[in-house]
Amino acid sequence: MSEKLSLLLALSALCVVTPARAAEPPKKTPQLLEKGKASFNVNCATCHGPKGEGNGVAAAALKPKPRNFATEEFKHGSKAPEVFDTLAKGLPGTAMIAYRHLSEEERWALAYYVVDLHESAKNH
């Protein structure tokens, strides 16, 4: 195998295994949660509803229906790093797209906010 081909294969492998999460999560702060709430209202509420109950204006047209954070567990875990990964990768076979167009900080903010919505709903 030529040296150039070996280098290309090695670089290709790096692209495939690059994690969705490049750095340590930021500290959860009230400011980060506010940013997450604002991002949720723009990016998520249309499907998940304003309180994450799966009843947004687009929900009726989606199959499968958006997750209800109040009553349903998350497919890949309900901790912030797991929700962050779902936001970064999406969920194949659903309308849940990857939100890689959002900055890493905004995805963390969203992840923390969604986890808080889930926990608040479970505790009421």
N, C-alpha and C positions, 0 to 999 in steps of 0.2 A: 504494500500500500504506500502511495507516495506521501511525502511529508505534508503537502498542501491538503490532500484528501483527509488525512488524519486530523489536521487542524480544523477543517470544516466540520467533520463529524463531532469533534469535541465541542466546538462552538454550538452546533445544533443541539447537542445534548443539554448544554447549559440553558438554552432557550426553553426547552421542554420542561425542565425541572425547576425553573425559577419560581419560587414561592409567591403566592398572592400577597403575602405579608413580608415586607422587606425589613422592617425594623420592629423594635419592641413597641408594644401599644403605648400610646400616650396615657398619662394619668387622667382618670375620670374626674372632671371638674364641672361645676355648675355652668361655666361658659361653654364647655364642650357639649354638655347635654342640650343647651339652648341652640347651639349650632346643629346638633342632631335633630332636634325638634323642627327647626326651620327646613332642614333638608328633607325630613320625612314628609312635611306638608307639601313640598314641591315634587318629590320623587316617588313617594309611596302611598300617600293617602288616596289617590285616585283608585287604586285597587284595594288596599287594605283598610280604607276608611280612616277618618280623623283620629280614632282611638285604637286603631289596629284590630278591629273586630271583623275584618274580612268583608266589609260591606260598603266599599267605596263605589263611586258611580260607575266604574268599569267592571266591577265584580260580576255582575249578572251575565256578562258576555264571555267570561273566562271559564275554561275547563282545563285542568281542575280549578276550582275556586281558590281565591287567595287565602292564605292561612289567617285564621282568627287567633291573634296573639292572646286573647283572653281565655280561650278554652282549649287550644291545641298546642301540643309540644312542637318544637322545631324539628325538621327532618334530620339535621346534622348537628344538633346540640344547641343549647340555649345560653351558653356563656359567650361573652363578647368576642373572643377570638374565633369561635365557631360561626357566629353571625357575621363577623367581618369576612370570613372566608366565603360564606354564601353570597354576600354582597359583591365580592370580588369575582366569583365564578358563576353566579346564577344557579338555577336548578333546571337541568335538562328535562324536557317533557312538561314544563310548566311555562307560564307567562313571566316567571321570575327571571329577568335578564341579569347579566353581569353589569355592575355599575363601575367598571374600571375607568370610565370617563370622569368619575369623581376623584378628587385627590385622596390620597391615603388618609389624611387627617379627617376629611369629611366622611369617609367610609367608617372610620373609628367612631366618629361622633354619632353617626347613624346606628352603628352596632350598639353602642352604649344606650342610646335612646330607646331602641327597639327592645333591648333586654329589660330596661326599666318599665316600659309599657307592659311587657309580659309579666314581670314580677308584680307590678301594681295590680293588674287584673287578677292574678292568682290569689292575692291577699285580700280581695274584696268579695 
